[in-house]
Amino acid sequence: MTGDQVTVTLIAAGWSLAVGVVGALVGWRIRRASIRWSAGLIALVAVGGVVAGVVGTARAMFLSPHDLGVVALVCAVSGVVSAGFALLLARTLTRSARRLRLMAATVGAGDHVRPPRNDSAEIRAVAEELTRSSERLRTSQARERQLEQSRRELVAWVSHDLRTPLAGLRAMAEALDDGMATDPQRYHRQMLKETDRMAAMVDDLFELSRIHAGALNLTLQPMALRDVVSETIAGATPVARSHGVEVGGRVLPDVEVTADAAALSRVVGNLVMNAIRHTPADGVVLVEGRTTGDAVELTVTDGCGGINPDDLASVFEVGWRGTPARTPGPDTGAGLGLAIVRGLVEAHQGTVAVTNHGNGCRFVVRLPA
């Protein structure tokens, strides 16, 4: 590079740098203004830097006044035209930003939004993210409304269930206090039974609240599914006999699952006790376990008579007690057992479902192996 070229380069760089510094100062002052002015300023600085470099270099080359005027005129006209187009493009960018603002307001209102198709890639990316956020918000709002409705129904159901045993306890206590009880021992036994029933209901409510609050502390460890099923069947056998129901199990010894021991026992226990309660006398409840691919499948089949297909999706909701095929009996709980099952299974990253099978129902729990 010759000395003249170095000189011309330094002069052009100096003039352009001066314009850039002035543009940076102006940009700092208008940083909170509309994006239109910022985009226009960028265009003006770019064009102004070129014009300043050309004019400064032309003056240093000692051109005649006429030639210098021509150069200045050409740069001025080109700069004005370029700046006009730049401001026009900035107006388009401003409209895109305004659409994004309206989309954000729509998302905040909980309404559905659709991303624009004619904006730039970056604007479309932001708009698509707002669309996804809108869908997530709508899903969360729907779930929140469903949970709120479930809470209200749960309070109503539990209040009704507590009112009956409390009224009975009060009546029996008054009869004992007045000396009107013909068989005090029977009254005492009945009071203990009702107290145990209410205590179990409170325990279920506490467990359900922990599940909904995400406060479960699971200790996952490998275990034999056969042992869990055997212990559950042994504990449920006296209840099954009192109902005239036979309980059996078929689980291979090599079926292992990684789970929390207490939580898995409660899942199996709730399903088995639910099956016993809704299976008529001389019926059979069968618990089976097997390995399917990368998951362990536990099934509990009863003889309840089936569930209305329209109600299958509601079986695991809080407070669901069934249809006429599952009419609540005197020992039916508050409809929390299956909701607890779903919460515990999902906490293990598993799934639970129910289908009608033969003359009853089949509950299927799938857990990671």
C-alpha positions as CSV (number, residue, x, y, z in Angstrom):
1,M,0.0,0.0,0.0
2,T,1.4,3.4,-1.0
3,G,1.7,6.4,1.2
4,D,-1.2,8.1,-0.6
5,Q,-3.5,5.1,0.0
6,V,-2.6,5.1,3.6
7,T,-3.4,8.7,3.9
8,V,-6.7,8.3,2.1
9,T,-7.6,5.3,4.4
10,L,-6.8,7.2,7.5
11,I,-8.8,10.3,6.5
12,A,-11.8,8.2,5.5
13,A,-11.6,6.2,8.7
14,G,-11.3,9.4,10.8
15,W,-14.4,11.0,9.3
16,S,-16.4,7.8,9.5
17,L,-15.3,7.3,13.1
18,A,-16.4,10.8,14.0
19,V,-19.9,10.2,12.5
20,G,-20.1,6.9,14.4
21,V,-19.2,8.5,17.7
22,V,-21.8,11.2,17.2
23,G,-24.3,8.5,16.3
24,A,-23.5,6.5,19.4
25,L,-24.1,9.5,21.6
26,V,-27.4,10.3,19.9
27,G,-28.4,6.6,20.2
28,W,-27.7,6.7,23.9
29,R,-29.9,9.7,24.4
30,I,-32.8,8.1,22.4
31,R,-32.4,4.6,23.7
32,R,-35.8,4.7,25.3
33,A,-37.6,6.1,22.3
34,S,-39.4,4.2,19.6
35,I,-37.5,1.5,17.8
36,R,-38.3,3.4,14.6
37,W,-35.8,6.2,15.6
38,S,-33.2,3.7,16.6
39,A,-33.4,1.9,13.3
40,G,-33.4,5.2,11.4
41,L,-30.4,6.4,13.4
42,I,-28.5,3.2,12.4
43,A,-29.2,3.9,8.7
44,L,-28.2,7.5,9.1
45,V,-25.0,6.7,10.8
46,A,-24.1,4.1,8.1
47,V,-24.9,6.4,5.2
48,G,-23.4,9.4,7.1
49,G,-20.2,7.6,7.7
50,V,-19.8,6.8,4.0
51,V,-20.7,10.4,3.0
52,A,-18.3,11.9,5.5
53,G,-15.5,9.6,4.4
54,V,-16.0,10.4,0.7
55,V,-16.3,14.2,1.3
56,G,-13.3,14.3,3.7
57,T,-11.2,12.3,1.3
58,A,-12.2,14.5,-1.7
59,R,-11.2,17.6,0.2
60,A,-7.9,16.1,1.0
61,M,-7.3,15.3,-2.7
62,F,-7.5,19.1,-3.4
63,L,-10.2,18.7,-6.0
64,S,-11.5,21.9,-7.7
65,P,-14.5,23.6,-6.1
66,H,-16.7,22.4,-8.9
67,D,-15.7,18.8,-8.6
68,L,-15.9,18.9,-4.8
69,G,-19.4,20.3,-5.1
70,V,-20.4,17.5,-7.5
71,V,-19.1,14.9,-5.1
72,A,-20.9,16.5,-2.2
73,L,-24.1,16.8,-4.2
74,V,-24.0,13.2,-5.3
75,C,-23.3,12.0,-1.7
76,A,-26.1,14.2,-0.3
77,V,-28.7,12.9,-2.8
78,S,-27.6,9.3,-2.3
79,G,-27.7,9.8,1.5
80,V,-31.2,11.3,1.5
81,V,-32.5,8.5,-0.8
82,S,-30.8,5.8,1.3
83,A,-32.0,7.4,4.6
84,G,-35.6,7.5,3.2
85,F,-35.6,3.8,2.4
86,A,-34.0,3.1,5.8
87,L,-36.8,5.0,7.6
88,L,-39.4,3.2,5.5
89,L,-37.9,-0.2,6.6
90,A,-37.7,1.1,10.1
91,R,-41.5,1.8,9.9
92,T,-42.0,-1.8,8.9
93,L,-40.0,-2.9,11.9
94,T,-42.0,-0.7,14.1
95,R,-45.2,-2.3,12.9
96,S,-43.8,-5.7,13.6
97,A,-42.9,-4.6,17.1
98,R,-46.4,-3.2,17.6
99,R,-47.9,-6.6,16.5
100,L,-45.7,-8.3,19.0
101,R,-46.9,-6.0,21.7
102,L,-50.5,-6.7,20.8
103,M,-49.8,-10.5,20.8
104,A,-48.2,-10.2,24.3
105,A,-51.3,-8.3,25.5
106,T,-53.5,-11.0,24.1
107,V,-51.4,-13.7,25.8
108,G,-51.7,-11.9,29.0
109,A,-55.5,-11.8,28.6
110,G,-55.5,-15.6,28.2
111,D,-56.7,-15.5,24.5
112,H,-55.4,-17.5,21.7
113,V,-52.9,-15.9,19.3
114,R,-51.4,-16.8,15.9
115,P,-47.9,-15.9,14.7
116,P,-47.7,-13.6,11.7
117,R,-46.3,-15.0,8.5
118,N,-44.8,-11.9,6.7
119,D,-42.4,-10.7,9.4
120,S,-38.7,-11.3,9.6
121,A,-37.3,-14.6,10.9
122,E,-36.4,-13.1,14.3
123,I,-39.9,-11.5,14.7
124,R,-41.6,-14.8,13.7
125,A,-39.5,-16.7,16.2
126,V,-40.6,-14.4,19.0
127,A,-44.2,-14.6,17.8
128,E,-44.1,-18.4,17.7
129,E,-42.7,-18.5,21.2
130,L,-45.5,-16.2,22.3
131,T,-48.0,-18.6,20.6
132,R,-46.5,-21.5,22.5
133,S,-46.6,-19.5,25.7
134,S,-50.3,-18.8,25.0
135,E,-51.0,-22.5,24.6
136,R,-49.2,-23.3,27.8
137,L,-51.0,-20.5,29.7
138,R,-54.4,-21.7,28.4
139,T,-53.6,-25.3,29.4
140,S,-52.5,-24.1,32.8
141,Q,-55.6,-22.0,33.3
142,A,-57.8,-24.9,32.3
143,R,-56.0,-27.2,34.7
144,E,-56.2,-24.6,37.4
145,R,-60.0,-24.3,36.9
146,Q,-60.3,-28.1,37.0
147,L,-58.3,-28.3,40.2
148,E,-60.3,-25.6,41.8
149,Q,-63.5,-27.4,40.8
150,S,-62.1,-30.6,42.2
151,R,-61.2,-28.9,45.5
152,R,-64.7,-27.5,45.9
153,E,-66.2,-30.9,45.2
154,L,-63.8,-32.5,47.5
155,V,-64.7,-30.1,50.3
156,A,-68.4,-30.8,49.7
157,W,-67.9,-34.6,49.6
158,V,-65.7,-34.8,52.7
159,S,-68.0,-32.5,54.6
160,H,-70.9,-34.8,53.8
161,D,-68.9,-37.9,54.8
162,L,-67.7,-36.4,58.0
163,R,-71.1,-35.1,59.0
164,T,-72.6,-38.6,59.1
165,P,-70.1,-40.4,61.4
166,L,-69.9,-37.3,63.6
167,A,-73.6,-37.2,64.0
168,G,-73.5,-41.0,64.8
169,L,-70.7,-40.5,67.3
170,R,-72.6,-37.7,69.0
171,A,-75.8,-39.7,69.2
172,M,-73.9,-42.7,70.7
173,A,-72.0,-40.5,73.2
174,E,-75.2,-38.9,74.3
175,A,-76.8,-42.3,74.7
176,L,-73.9,-43.6,76.8
177,D,-73.9,-40.4,78.8
178,D,-77.6,-40.7,79.5
179,G,-77.4,-44.4,80.3
180,M,-79.8,-45.2,77.5
181,A,-77.4,-47.6,75.7
182,T,-78.6,-51.1,76.0
183,D,-75.3,-52.5,74.9
184,P,-72.4,-50.1,75.8
185,Q,-69.7,-52.4,74.5
186,R,-71.3,-52.5,71.0
187,Y,-71.5,-48.7,71.1
188,H,-67.9,-48.5,72.0
189,R,-66.9,-50.7,69.2
190,Q,-69.0,-48.7,66.7
191,M,-67.4,-45.5,67.9
192,L,-63.9,-46.9,67.4
193,K,-64.9,-48.0,64.0
194,E,-66.2,-44.6,63.0
195,T,-63.1,-42.9,64.5
196,D,-60.8,-45.2,62.5
197,R,-62.8,-44.4,59.4
198,M,-62.4,-40.6,59.9
199,A,-58.7,-41.0,60.7
200,A,-58.2,-42.9,57.4
201,M,-60.0,-40.2,55.6
202,V,-57.8,-37.5,57.1
203,D,-54.7,-39.5,56.2
204,D,-55.9,-39.7,52.6
205,L,-56.5,-36.0,52.5
206,F,-53.0,-35.3,53.9
207,E,-51.4,-37.7,51.4
208,L,-53.3,-36.1,48.5
209,S,-52.3,-32.6,49.6
210,R,-48.6,-33.7,49.6
211,I,-49.0,-35.1,46.1
212,H,-50.6,-31.9,44.8
213,A,-48.0,-29.7,46.5
214,G,-45.2,-31.8,45.0
215,A,-43.9,-32.5,48.5
216,L,-43.3,-36.2,48.1
217,N,-39.9,-37.5,49.2
218,L,-39.5,-40.7,47.3
219,T,-36.6,-43.1,48.0
220,L,-36.3,-45.1,44.9
221,Q,-34.7,-48.5,45.2
222,P,-34.9,-51.8,43.3
223,M,-37.3,-54.3,44.8
224,A,-39.2,-57.5,43.8
225,L,-42.7,-56.8,42.8
226,R,-43.8,-60.2,44.0
227,D,-42.9,-59.3,47.6
228,V,-45.0,-56.1,47.5
229,V,-48.0,-57.9,46.0
230,S,-47.7,-60.8,48.5
231,E,-47.7,-58.5,51.5
232,T,-50.6,-56.5,50.1
233,I,-52.7,-59.7,49.5
234,A,-51.9,-61.0,53.0
235,G,-53.1,-57.8,54.6
236,A,-56.2,-57.6,52.4
237,T,-57.3,-61.2,52.9
238,P,-59.3,-60.7,56.1
239,V,-61.3,-57.9,54.4
240,A,-61.8,-60.0,51.3
241,R,-63.1,-62.9,53.4
242,S,-65.6,-60.7,55.1
243,H,-66.9,-59.6,51.7
244,G,-66.9,-63.2,50.4
245,V,-64.3,-62.3,47.8
246,E,-61.3,-64.3,46.7
247,V,-58.0,-62.5,46.2
248,G,-55.1,-64.1,44.2
249,G,-51.9,-63.0,42.6
250,R,-49.5,-64.1,39.8
251,V,-46.2,-62.4,39.7
252,L,-42.9,-64.0,38.6
253,P,-40.0,-63.9,41.0
254,D,-37.7,-62.1,38.6
255,V,-40.0,-59.1,38.1
256,E,-38.2,-56.1,39.7
257,V,-39.1,-52.5,39.8
258,T,-37.4,-49.4,41.0
259,A,-39.7,-47.5,43.3
260,D,-40.4,-46.2,46.7
261,A,-41.4,-49.1,48.9
262,A,-44.1,-47.3,50.9
263,A,-45.6,-45.5,47.9
264,L,-45.7,-48.7,45.8
265,S,-47.3,-50.6,48.7
266,R,-50.0,-47.9,48.9
267,V,-50.6,-48.0,45.2
268,V,-51.1,-51.8,45.2
269,G,-53.1,-51.7,48.5
270,N,-55.5,-48.9,47.3
271,L,-56.1,-50.8,44.0
272,V,-56.7,-54.1,45.8
273,M,-59.0,-52.7,48.5
274,N,-60.9,-50.7,45.8
275,A,-61.4,-54.0,43.8
276,I,-62.6,-55.9,46.9
277,R,-65.1,-53.2,47.9
278,H,-66.7,-53.2,44.4
279,T,-66.6,-57.0,43.7
280,P,-69.7,-58.9,44.8
281,A,-69.6,-62.0,47.0
282,D,-68.1,-65.1,45.4
283,G,-66.2,-62.8,43.0
284,V,-62.4,-62.8,42.3
285,V,-59.8,-60.1,42.5
286,L,-56.6,-61.0,40.6
287,V,-53.3,-59.1,40.9
288,E,-50.7,-59.8,38.2
289,G,-47.2,-58.4,37.4
290,R,-44.9,-58.8,34.5
291,T,-42.1,-57.1,32.6
292,T,-42.9,-55.5,29.2
293,G,-39.9,-54.1,27.4
294,D,-38.4,-51.3,29.5
295,A,-41.4,-51.1,31.9
296,V,-43.0,-53.2,34.7
297,E,-46.8,-53.7,34.3
298,L,-49.0,-54.3,37.3
299,T,-52.7,-55.2,36.7
300,V,-55.6,-55.5,39.2
301,T,-58.7,-57.2,37.8
302,D,-62.0,-57.2,39.7
303,G,-65.6,-58.2,39.1
304,C,-67.3,-54.9,39.7
305,G,-69.6,-55.3,36.7
306,G,-67.9,-52.6,34.7
307,I,-67.8,-48.9,34.5
308,N,-69.8,-46.7,32.1
309,P,-67.5,-45.9,29.2
310,D,-68.3,-42.2,29.6
311,D,-67.0,-42.3,33.2
312,L,-63.7,-44.1,32.5
313,A,-61.9,-40.8,32.1
314,S,-63.1,-39.6,35.5
315,V,-62.1,-42.7,37.6
316,F,-58.9,-41.1,38.9
317,E,-60.4,-37.7,39.7
318,V,-60.6,-36.5,43.3
319,G,-63.9,-37.5,44.8
320,W,-65.1,-39.9,42.1
321,R,-67.1,-42.7,43.6
322,G,-68.6,-44.4,40.6
323,T,-71.7,-45.0,38.7
324,P,-74.6,-47.3,39.6
325,A,-72.2,-50.2,38.8
326,R,-70.2,-48.9,41.7
327,T,-72.8,-47.7,44.2
328,P,-71.1,-46.4,47.4
329,G,-71.5,-48.8,50.2
330,P,-71.2,-48.3,53.9
331,D,-67.5,-48.8,53.9
332,T,-66.8,-46.6,50.8
333,G,-64.3,-43.9,51.3
334,A,-64.3,-40.3,50.2
335,G,-63.3,-41.1,46.7
336,L,-59.6,-40.3,47.3
337,G,-57.9,-43.8,46.9
338,L,-57.7,-43.8,43.1
339,A,-56.6,-40.2,43.0
340,I,-53.8,-41.0,45.4
341,V,-52.9,-44.0,43.1
342,R,-52.6,-41.7,40.1
343,G,-50.5,-39.1,42.0
344,L,-48.1,-41.7,43.4
345,V,-47.7,-43.5,40.0
346,E,-47.1,-40.2,38.2
347,A,-44.5,-39.2,40.8
348,H,-42.6,-42.4,39.7
349,Q,-42.8,-41.2,36.1
350,G,-45.3,-44.0,35.4
351,T,-48.9,-44.2,34.1
352,V,-52.1,-45.8,35.3
353,A,-55.3,-46.5,33.3
354,V,-58.5,-48.5,33.6
355,T,-60.5,-50.5,31.1
356,N,-63.6,-52.7,31.2
357,H,-62.6,-56.3,31.1
358,G,-65.0,-59.2,31.1
359,N,-67.5,-58.7,33.9
360,G,-65.4,-56.2,35.7
361,C,-62.6,-53.7,35.4
362,R,-58.8,-53.9,34.9
363,F,-56.5,-51.3,36.3
364,V,-53.1,-51.2,34.6
365,V,-50.1,-49.5,36.2
366,R,-46.9,-49.1,34.2
367,L,-43.7,-48.1,36.0
368,P,-40.1,-47.8,34.7
369,A,-38.2,-51.0,35.3
